[in-house]
Amino acid sequence: QVQLVDSGGGLVQPGGSLRLSCAASGITFSRYQMGWYRQAPGQQRELVARITSGGATYYADSVKGRFTISRDNAKNTVYLQMNSLKREDTAVYYCNAGGPMSGYWGQGTQVTVSS
């Protein structure tokens, strides 16, 4: 049974930082492209960042230079370090394994950026 468990969200002031984690089980983690998506109220889910099995990364323009995606294959975990957070980063963040069309999803973790 595949399971992705997202954690690390919370309430943070503008300019602050958070680190999201996604622990995977039931898959050969090292072989999967992993991604973080987010969905704000009334908005479509959008790609934030992804990392291939080989470690290549991609970032949405809106988060470049502020967010960093990384993976620890020994721990079957992918991370999203979020710095210099802005109010517009407020959303539910979802971990994904294997792509948005046929992959697996975490349950989501709420990130709220507010003073």
N, C-alpha and C positions, 0 to 999 in steps of 0.2 A: 504494500500500500504506500503510495507516494504521499509525502507530507512536507509542506513548506510552512515554517512557523516564523512569521514576521514579528519583530520586537524593536523597541527603542524609541518609539514615538513619544510625543508629549507636547507640553506647552513651553514655548521659548520666546524670549523677546527678540525683536528685530536686531540683527547683527550677531545673534547667538549661534550656537552650534549644537548639533545632535548627530549621533551615529546610529544608524539603523542596522539591524542584523537579520539575516534570514538563514535559519538552520534547515537543511534538507535531509530527508531520509527516504529510502525506498527507490532511489535512483543512483546510477553511477555518476556521482556529482561531477567528477573531473571531466567528463565527456560532454557536459551540457553548457551551452551558452546561457548565462544568467543575466537577468535584467531587473531593473527597478522601474515601475510605472507609478503614476499618480493620477488621482481623480479628484478634482475640486467640485463642490456642489454646482450642479447645473452644467458641468463641463464633461467632455468626453475624456476617457482614460488616455493618457499620453505617456510616451516613453521618456524617461528621465536619463537613464544611463544603462549601458549593457557591457558585458565583458565576455569575450569568447573563451573557449576551453584553453586556448593558447595564451590568454592574457591580454589580447588587444581590447581596447576600450573605445567607447563612443559616448558622447554626451550631447544632450539637447543644448541648443545655443543659449537657452535661458539659464542654464546652470553651469556652463563652462567656466572654469577658474574658481568655482565655489564648492562644487561637489566632487567627490572622488569615490569611484567604485573599486572594490578590491575583492579578492576571493582567497580563502584558505582551504585548499582541497583536503588537507589532513583533517580539518574540522567540518567538512561539508557545509561551509558557511560562506555567504556573500555579505559584504558590508557596503553601506553607503554613508560616507562621511560628508556631512552637510555643514558648511561654514557660511558665515555672512548671510544668514537666513533673512529672507524678506517676507513681508505679509503675503505676497502672491505665491509663496511656496506652500501656503496652507492647503492641505489636501490629505486624503487617505493614500498612503504609499503601499504598493503591492510588489511583492517579489514574484518573479516569473522564471521558470526553467523551461527552456526549449522553444521559446518564441510565443507570441500572443495568439496565434491561430490554433495551435494544437498542443501547446505546452501546459504546464502546471502552474497554479497560482497559490500564493499565500493568502491568508485571511485578511491581510491589510492591517496597517497601524496608522493611527491618526497623528498628523503633525499640524500643530497650530502655532502660527507665528503672530504674536500680538503683544502689545504693551499693556 
